[in-house]
Amino acid sequence: MPSLTTPQWFSIATLVGMMALFIWGRFRYDVTAIIALLAALALGIVSPKDAFSGFSDDIVIIVGSALVMSAAMQRSGLIERALGFIAKYITRVRSQLLVLTASVGVASALVKNVGALAMLMPAAFQMAKKNDASPSVFLMPMAFASLLGGLMTLVGTSPNIIVSRVREEMTGKPFGMFDYLPTGLGLLVVGLLFLRFGYRLLPRERRATATLGEALDISSYVTEVTIADGSPAIGETVREFVTRHERDVSVSGLLRAGMRTVPSLGLTLHEGDTLILSGEPDALERVIAGDGLALDGEQRQVPEGSEGDDIGVAEGVIGAGSILEGQTAARLRLQQRYGINLIAVARAGERLTRELGKTRLNPGDVIVLQGPLSLLPERLRDLGVLPLAERALRLGNSDRSWLPLIILAIAMAATASGLVPVAVAFFAAAGLVMATGALPPREAYNAVEWPILVMLGALIPVSDSLRTTGASDVIASNLATFGATLPAWGAVALILVVAMAVTPFLNNAATVLVMAPIAAVFAHDLGYRPEAFLIATAIGAGCDFLTPIGHQCNTLVLGPGGYRFSDYARLGAPLSILVVIVGTPLVMWAWPL
């Protein structure tokens, strides 16, 4: 074993200490990365002039831009709408599971996997509710499918972006947008087949703790809409309208020419009719958006001075002593006095039939208010309304634009053809979705996971100290001594397994920052090309199926699925073994040594 110099010892010690902090969990991962950078500066293994070089790295730009594009795709609702159309014809749990996992897997190739998962989780809840099943049947398999789907393209997951840069440093050529597809697609198909049957390993009784909305027993909202020109509802009877929407909503009142009536099922709907609709928020959103209905209050003017603010909605519970208690929205003149509009009301155990402006509000009612996002928090406090931060509503959001998909497709085509670098293409795409209004700037900045970017920027110079001090050569040399006794497939599997084992403790991006240079030198010492070993590193880092903490996708479903820590290994351990068994020959086939 080659002897280590003092700087090499310092570099290895810094990374070991960083891993210990990750495992301890006392500090958040970005803070841990900052501590590691400060330690590297103090020990002299990172020079002051290189300390912040990571923040100017293309990786930071690509990851941040990919997050913005992911949010834009999520906001467009295109993938949800496609899935909703398919789901109408699938009723068996196993078939629904396959549709959900396949959808999230494919979507994860286009947007960041955690964004794809968040986008499709509501569909899983809807399917589980219709089947009277626990969402846990769907959620963990969907999380695992999102991890596998993210392996298919350059922007699907952070590890792919990082190994692309390492290959460029070694060979002068980065991985292309779809260079990951042969291995990623193969693993996704095998993983979907396993999850189709393996979901039985999950406990069926797992259920999430009831949310505040569920504890309040809110079964439906009431909202007021107007049938606009061109709406498919024009000319339909009330029965036909309700049946077309699978009875997910009901018409509890109708206003025509200023006259209010209780509509019969045979009544024909006309342009300009105002309907009192009741139903669950997701159902109301689909009906309003799909039929081009005008939500009451959407077109009202905003308060002076807030014209440039983004308009949004907030859900809250009317508290005891609220100034809304016993009042109606019309009497309080909410829009004129407070600059906000009441657009939906729900009351536990009671079906509301009056128009919104004349509905007398009670403590415990759940209401949806619309207005400038900068004003809503203050107005909720003024009105004595407790915000329900647990649920996000898009009621009345009919923006189903194809624009984000078109921009994303152009960016991917431009990078795949080599016309522009990945960082430039995706930075331009992120700028375009904001400039065109497909994603408001406020939402774009909220979509960026700043702790991830800080961690990347801080860890790049720290992990690079392995190379600059020569520590990576020493580690790789020792691995090569062991790897020389293995067949070629054993060497590839070794790197895949090591990356998979480290990821739960380091975070997948940090794992690749540390492991990719070692894997590249390891391949060189064995006389192999580096590509197979870099791809194996990315696969191992992207496939943490054993814990809820190694990847955000796993963490995202922990609470909603009601899972325990040990549940992940029950389904994840056999899937991890399958990835190693199938992934190793796939990597060697796609990237000959």
Salt bridges, closest charged atoms under 4 A:
ASP30 OD1 - ARG28 NE 2.76
ASP50 OD1 - LYS49 NZ 3.51
ASP57 OD2 - ARG165 NH1 2.49
GLU80 OE2 - ARG394 NH2 3.65
GLU169 OE2 - ARG165 NE 3.77
GLU205 OE2 - ARG206 NH1 2.99
GLU236 OE2 - ARG244 NE 2.75
ASP248 OD2 - ARG286 NH2 3.33
ASP273 OD2 - ARG256 NH2 2.62
GLU280 OE2 - LYS129 NZ 2.11
GLU285 OE1 - ARG394 NH2 3.81
GLU285 OE1 - ARG400 NH2 2.97
ASP291 OD2 - ARG244 NH2 2.74
ASP291 OD2 - HIS245 NE2 2.96
ASP296 OD2 - ARG300 NH2 3.02
ASP310 OD2 - ARG442 NE 3.65
GLU315 OE2 - ARG391 NH2 3.02
GLU350 OE2 - ARG347 NH1 3.52
GLU355 OE1 - ARG260 NE 3.15
GLU355 OE2 - LYS358 NZ 3.48
ASP365 OD2 - ARG347 NH2 2.71
GLU378 OE2 - ARG379 NH1 3.64
ASP382 OD2 - ARG379 NH1 3.70
ASP399 OD2 - ARG75 NH1 2.95
GLU443 OE1 - ARG75 NE 3.22
ASP464 OD1 - ARG467 NE 2.83
ASP525 OD1 - HIS524 ND1 3.69
GLU531 OE2 - ARG167 NE 3.24
GLU531 OE2 - ARG529 NH2 2.77
ASP567 OD2 - ARG206 NE 2.67
